[in-house]
Amino acid sequence: MAKWGEGDPRWIVEERPDATNVNNWHWSEKNATPWSKSRLPELLTGFSVEAGPVKFEFTEIKKLEGEATANNRKAKLIFLYEWEVEVKFLATVAGDEQEYKGYIEIPNLSDENDADEIDVNFNLDTKGPFEAELRRVMNGEGTEKVREQLAIYIRELKEEFSKGLILPTEKPKQQVISKGKTVIDKKSFQNMVISDKKEDAPSKPVSNGPVPVKTYSLKDDFKCPPEHLFDILTRPEMVQKWSNGSFKSAGVEASNSFQMFNGLVSGTFEEIVPNKALSMKWRSKQYPEGHYASVKFSLVDKKDQTQLEIEASEVPEVAYEETKNAFERYYLQSIARSFGFAVRPF
């Protein structure tokens, strides 16, 4: 997202009382970054989450980086925002005198995600006997509460910065504010503003011929036996846990289709070898229409730990980095944080 103030001045229209932009044709924008830097700390600190004997208190912001703008293009309101947030917490367990300190990481608060798609990653600095219970509560009630607070931010951002952004026309139009996520390619949107193209940019690539592809592979180790890691990858109730409840399928069996992460990832299971391998046709929502990558998970028993090998072939070049990020963040990191047996720190 272009930083505030870096847009081409020929296309950014200042607010003027004489309604120069009366037909709302040009791109006008408001800087929502200062407001956001004030509002997000208010929403993400000073509240608590309680579940049985466990209590989390969110105390202060550790990291807040990003920006936000509200834009009017041809009488359409478009909100662009992207934030990385870390919030410190203090956790206690009734009957135990020890205090647990740590922080949550929110890496993808952006216009590309609805509130229920935002990741809330748990990091615990204090060791103790109740680590597993704290993780369970944070992955459940804690994540739900944090997402509720972020939903308030998204709603208030749109309400606050839609005011006066669309100026009167000869035939007054009602301002329309998107209630969900903004489905927009940021780069295409900015290019459209500069070139003044009349066509709207497509929300995803369309294949008109052979798709240039690449192969992606990685390895990581987990402190558990192969059968345990295989269960995590295939048992629906365990997949639900590390995918934040987003897994939909009749079951991990050959020929069954699946969806994950609220439809952002989908595919079909192919060959399944218990405790050893899982193959599937896999696609991101941003892949060219009808295109699937071939993905294979292989489990290698290394006695004291299990190595998970991921190989993805036929990955579209245009979505290579996105695919790489998906497997590292939404698979490996989520599994490690949900079950706590990664060899390397995440």
C-alpha positions as CSV (number, residue, x, y, z in Angstrom):
1,M,0.0,0.0,0.0
2,A,1.4,3.4,-1.0
3,K,2.3,5.4,2.1
4,W,0.2,8.5,3.0
5,G,1.3,11.5,1.0
6,E,3.1,9.5,-1.8
7,G,0.2,9.5,-4.2
8,D,0.5,11.4,-7.5
9,P,-0.7,14.9,-6.7
10,R,-2.5,15.2,-10.0
11,W,-5.0,12.6,-8.9
12,I,-5.5,13.3,-5.2
13,V,-8.2,15.9,-4.7
14,E,-8.2,17.9,-1.5
15,E,-11.4,18.5,0.3
16,R,-12.8,21.9,-0.8
17,P,-15.9,23.8,0.2
18,D,-16.7,24.6,-3.4
19,A,-17.1,20.9,-4.2
20,T,-14.5,20.8,-6.9
21,N,-14.7,17.0,-7.0
22,V,-18.5,17.2,-7.3
23,N,-18.9,14.2,-9.6
24,N,-16.6,12.2,-7.3
25,W,-14.6,11.1,-10.4
26,H,-11.1,11.5,-9.0
27,W,-9.4,9.7,-6.2
28,S,-9.7,11.5,-2.9
29,E,-8.4,10.1,0.4
30,K,-8.2,10.6,4.1
31,N,-5.3,9.6,6.3
32,A,-6.7,7.2,9.0
33,T,-3.3,6.3,10.4
34,P,-3.1,8.7,13.4
35,W,-6.7,7.8,14.4
36,S,-5.9,4.1,14.2
37,K,-2.7,4.5,16.3
38,S,-4.9,6.0,19.0
39,R,-7.9,3.7,18.7
40,L,-6.2,0.3,18.4
41,P,-4.4,0.6,21.8
42,E,-7.7,1.6,23.4
43,L,-9.4,-1.5,22.0
44,L,-6.6,-4.0,22.6
45,T,-5.6,-3.2,26.2
46,G,-7.4,-2.8,29.5
47,F,-9.7,-5.8,29.2
48,S,-9.5,-9.4,30.4
49,V,-10.5,-12.8,29.3
50,E,-11.6,-15.4,31.9
51,A,-12.3,-19.1,31.3
52,G,-12.6,-21.3,34.4
53,P,-9.6,-20.7,36.7
54,V,-7.6,-19.0,33.9
55,K,-7.6,-15.2,33.6
56,F,-5.8,-13.1,30.9
57,E,-5.3,-9.4,31.3
58,F,-4.1,-7.4,28.3
59,T,-1.8,-4.7,29.6
60,E,0.1,-2.8,27.0
61,I,1.0,-2.5,23.3
62,K,4.4,-4.0,22.5
63,K,4.3,-3.3,18.8
64,L,2.0,-1.3,16.5
65,E,3.2,-0.8,12.9
66,G,1.2,0.0,9.8
67,E,-1.1,2.5,8.1
68,A,-4.7,3.1,7.0
69,T,-6.4,5.3,4.5
70,A,-10.0,5.8,3.4
71,N,-10.4,6.4,-0.4
72,N,-13.2,7.6,-2.7
73,R,-12.8,6.5,-6.3
74,K,-15.8,7.2,-8.7
75,A,-18.2,7.4,-5.7
76,K,-17.0,4.1,-4.3
77,L,-15.5,4.0,-0.7
78,I,-12.4,1.8,-0.5
79,F,-10.7,1.3,2.9
80,L,-7.0,0.2,2.8
81,Y,-5.3,-0.7,6.0
82,E,-2.5,-3.0,7.1
83,W,-1.2,-3.5,10.6
84,E,1.1,-5.7,12.6
85,V,0.3,-5.6,16.3
86,E,1.7,-7.2,19.5
87,V,0.0,-6.9,22.8
88,K,1.5,-7.9,26.2
89,F,-0.6,-9.9,28.7
90,L,-0.5,-11.1,32.3
91,A,-2.1,-14.5,33.0
92,T,-3.0,-16.1,36.3
93,V,-4.5,-19.5,37.3
94,A,-6.7,-19.6,40.4
95,G,-5.0,-21.5,43.2
96,D,-1.5,-20.9,41.7
97,E,0.7,-18.0,42.9
98,Q,2.7,-17.9,39.7
99,E,2.1,-15.1,37.2
100,Y,2.6,-15.9,33.5
101,K,3.8,-13.1,31.1
102,G,3.7,-13.1,27.4
103,Y,2.2,-11.4,24.4
104,I,-0.1,-12.1,21.4
105,E,0.9,-11.3,17.9
106,I,-1.6,-10.1,15.3
107,P,0.3,-10.2,12.0
108,N,-2.5,-9.8,9.4
109,L,-5.0,-7.1,10.4
110,S,-5.7,-5.8,6.9
111,D,-8.5,-5.0,4.5
112,E,-7.9,-8.4,2.9
113,N,-9.2,-10.3,5.9
114,D,-12.5,-10.3,7.8
115,A,-12.2,-10.1,11.6
116,D,-12.8,-13.8,11.9
117,E,-9.9,-14.5,9.5
118,I,-7.3,-12.6,11.5
119,D,-4.5,-14.6,13.2
120,V,-3.9,-14.3,16.9
121,N,-0.7,-16.0,17.8
122,F,0.2,-16.9,21.4
123,N,3.7,-16.4,22.8
124,L,4.5,-17.3,26.5
125,D,7.6,-15.9,28.1
126,T,7.0,-17.6,31.5
127,K,7.4,-21.4,32.0
128,G,5.2,-23.3,34.4
129,P,2.8,-26.3,34.9
130,F,-0.2,-24.6,33.3
131,E,1.3,-23.7,29.9
132,A,-1.0,-26.1,28.0
133,E,-4.1,-24.8,29.7
134,L,-3.2,-21.2,29.0
135,R,-2.6,-22.0,25.3
136,R,-6.0,-23.8,25.1
137,V,-7.8,-20.7,26.6
138,M,-6.0,-18.2,24.4
139,N,-6.6,-20.3,21.2
140,G,-10.3,-20.4,22.2
141,E,-11.9,-17.7,24.2
142,G,-8.9,-15.4,24.0
143,T,-8.8,-15.4,20.2
144,E,-12.5,-14.9,20.0
145,K,-12.4,-11.8,22.3
146,V,-9.5,-10.3,20.4
147,R,-11.2,-10.7,17.1
148,E,-14.3,-9.0,18.6
149,Q,-12.2,-6.0,19.5
150,L,-10.7,-5.9,16.0
151,A,-14.1,-6.1,14.5
152,I,-15.0,-2.9,16.4
153,Y,-11.9,-1.2,14.9
154,I,-12.9,-2.2,11.4
155,R,-16.5,-1.0,11.8
156,E,-15.5,2.3,13.5
157,L,-12.8,3.0,10.8
158,K,-15.4,2.7,8.1
159,E,-18.0,4.7,10.0
160,E,-15.6,7.5,11.0
161,F,-13.8,8.0,7.7
162,S,-16.8,7.6,5.4
163,K,-18.2,11.0,6.6
164,G,-17.8,13.7,4.0
165,L,-15.6,11.6,1.7
166,I,-18.1,11.4,-1.1
167,L,-19.2,15.0,-2.0
168,P,-22.6,16.0,-3.3
169,T,-23.5,15.3,-6.9
170,E,-26.2,16.7,-9.1
171,K,-28.3,13.7,-8.2
172,P,-27.3,12.8,-4.6
173,K,-26.0,9.3,-4.1
174,Q,-26.3,7.3,-0.9
175,Q,-22.9,6.5,0.6
176,V,-22.3,2.7,0.5
177,I,-19.9,1.2,3.1
178,S,-18.7,-2.3,2.7
179,K,-19.6,-4.4,5.7
180,G,-17.1,-7.2,5.1
181,K,-13.6,-7.2,3.8
182,T,-12.6,-5.0,0.9
183,V,-12.1,-7.3,-2.1
184,I,-9.4,-5.4,-4.0
185,D,-6.0,-5.9,-5.5
186,K,-4.1,-3.0,-3.9
187,K,-1.4,-2.7,-6.6
188,S,-4.1,-2.8,-9.4
189,F,-6.1,-0.2,-7.5
190,Q,-3.2,2.2,-7.3
191,N,-2.2,1.6,-10.9
192,M,-5.8,2.3,-11.9
193,V,-5.8,5.7,-10.1
194,I,-2.6,6.8,-11.9
195,S,-3.6,5.7,-15.4
196,D,-7.3,6.6,-15.0
197,K,-8.4,3.4,-16.6
198,K,-12.2,2.9,-16.8
199,E,-12.1,-0.8,-16.1
200,D,-12.1,-2.2,-12.6
201,A,-9.1,-4.5,-11.9
202,P,-10.0,-8.2,-11.6
203,S,-10.0,-9.6,-8.1
204,K,-7.9,-12.6,-9.1
205,P,-5.9,-13.8,-12.1
206,V,-7.7,-15.4,-15.0
207,S,-5.8,-18.0,-17.0
208,N,-5.8,-17.4,-20.8
209,G,-3.1,-20.0,-21.6
210,P,-0.4,-22.0,-20.0
211,V,0.4,-20.8,-16.4
212,P,4.1,-20.3,-15.6
213,V,4.8,-22.5,-12.5
214,K,7.4,-23.1,-9.9
215,T,8.1,-25.8,-7.2
216,Y,8.3,-24.9,-3.5
217,S,9.6,-27.2,-0.8
218,L,10.6,-27.0,2.9
219,K,11.4,-29.2,5.9
220,D,10.7,-28.8,9.6
221,D,11.1,-30.9,12.7
222,F,8.6,-31.6,15.5
223,K,9.2,-33.3,18.8
224,C,6.5,-36.0,18.5
225,P,6.2,-39.4,16.8
226,P,5.0,-39.6,13.2
227,E,1.6,-41.0,14.2
228,H,0.9,-38.0,16.4
229,L,1.9,-35.5,13.6
230,F,-0.2,-37.5,11.1
231,D,-3.2,-37.2,13.4
232,I,-2.7,-33.5,13.6
233,L,-2.7,-33.3,9.8
234,T,-5.7,-35.6,9.2
235,R,-8.1,-35.9,12.2
236,P,-10.8,-33.2,11.6
237,E,-11.0,-32.2,15.2
238,M,-7.2,-31.6,15.4
239,V,-7.1,-29.8,12.0
240,Q,-9.9,-27.5,13.3
241,K,-7.7,-26.6,16.3
242,W,-4.6,-25.4,14.3
243,S,-6.7,-23.9,11.5
244,N,-8.8,-21.8,13.9
245,G,-11.9,-23.8,13.3
246,S,-11.9,-23.1,9.5
247,F,-11.6,-26.7,8.2
248,K,-14.5,-28.0,6.2
249,S,-14.6,-31.5,4.7
250,A,-16.4,-34.8,4.9
251,G,-13.1,-36.3,6.1
252,V,-9.5,-36.6,5.2
253,E,-10.0,-39.4,2.7
254,A,-9.0,-39.9,-1.0
255,S,-11.3,-37.9,-3.4
256,N,-12.8,-35.8,-0.6
257,S,-12.8,-32.1,-1.2
258,F,-11.9,-29.6,1.5
259,Q,-11.9,-25.9,2.4
260,M,-9.7,-24.1,4.9
261,F,-9.2,-20.5,6.3
262,N,-12.7,-19.4,5.4
263,G,-12.4,-20.5,1.7
264,L,-9.0,-18.9,1.0
265,V,-7.6,-22.4,0.5
266,S,-9.4,-25.4,-1.1
267,G,-8.6,-28.7,-2.8
268,T,-9.1,-32.4,-3.0
269,F,-7.3,-35.2,-1.0
270,E,-5.5,-37.8,-3.1
271,E,-3.1,-40.4,-1.9
272,I,-3.1,-41.1,1.9
273,V,-0.5,-43.3,3.5
274,P,-1.1,-43.5,7.3
275,N,1.7,-42.0,9.4
276,K,3.8,-41.5,6.3
277,A,2.4,-39.2,3.6
278,L,-0.6,-37.1,2.5
279,S,-1.0,-35.8,-1.1
280,M,-3.6,-33.4,-2.3
281,K,-4.6,-31.0,-5.1
282,W,-4.3,-27.6,-3.4
283,R,-5.2,-24.0,-4.5
284,S,-5.3,-20.5,-3.1
285,K,-8.2,-18.3,-3.9
286,Q,-5.8,-16.1,-5.7
287,Y,-4.6,-18.8,-8.2
288,P,-5.8,-18.5,-11.8
289,E,-9.3,-19.9,-12.2
290,G,-9.2,-23.7,-12.2
291,H,-5.5,-24.1,-11.5
292,Y,-4.3,-26.4,-8.7
293,A,-0.9,-27.1,-7.2
294,S,0.2,-30.6,-6.3
295,V,1.1,-30.8,-2.6
296,K,2.6,-33.7,-0.7
297,F,3.3,-33.9,3.0
298,S,5.9,-36.6,3.9
299,L,6.6,-37.7,7.5
300,V,10.1,-39.0,8.3
301,D,10.7,-40.7,11.6
302,K,14.0,-39.4,13.1
303,K,13.5,-41.4,16.3
304,D,13.5,-38.5,18.8
305,Q,11.5,-36.3,16.4
306,T,9.5,-36.3,13.2
307,Q,10.6,-34.3,10.1
308,L,7.7,-32.9,8.0
309,E,8.6,-32.4,4.4
310,I,6.3,-30.3,2.2
311,E,6.7,-30.2,-1.5
312,A,4.3,-28.1,-3.7
313,S,4.7,-28.3,-7.5
314,E,2.8,-26.5,-10.2
315,V,2.6,-23.4,-8.1
316,P,1.8,-20.3,-10.2
317,E,4.8,-18.0,-10.4
318,V,2.5,-15.0,-9.7
319,A,1.4,-16.6,-6.4
320,Y,4.7,-18.2,-5.4
321,E,5.5,-15.9,-2.4
322,E,1.9,-16.1,-1.2
323,T,2.0,-19.9,-1.3
324,K,5.3,-20.0,0.5
325,N,3.9,-17.7,3.2
326,A,0.8,-19.8,3.5
327,F,2.6,-23.0,4.3
328,E,5.1,-21.4,6.7
329,R,2.6,-19.2,8.6
330,Y,-0.8,-21.0,8.4
331,Y,0.5,-24.6,8.5
332,L,3.9,-24.9,10.3
333,Q,3.6,-21.9,12.6
334,S,-0.1,-22.6,13.5
335,I,0.7,-26.3,14.2
336,A,3.7,-25.4,16.4
337,R,1.8,-22.8,18.4
338,S,-1.3,-24.9,18.8
339,F,0.4,-28.0,20.1
340,G,3.8,-26.6,21.4
341,F,6.3,-29.2,20.2
342,A,8.2,-27.4,17.4
343,V,12.0,-27.9,17.5
344,R,12.8,-24.4,16.3
345,P,11.2,-21.3,17.8
346,F,8.4,-19.5,15.9
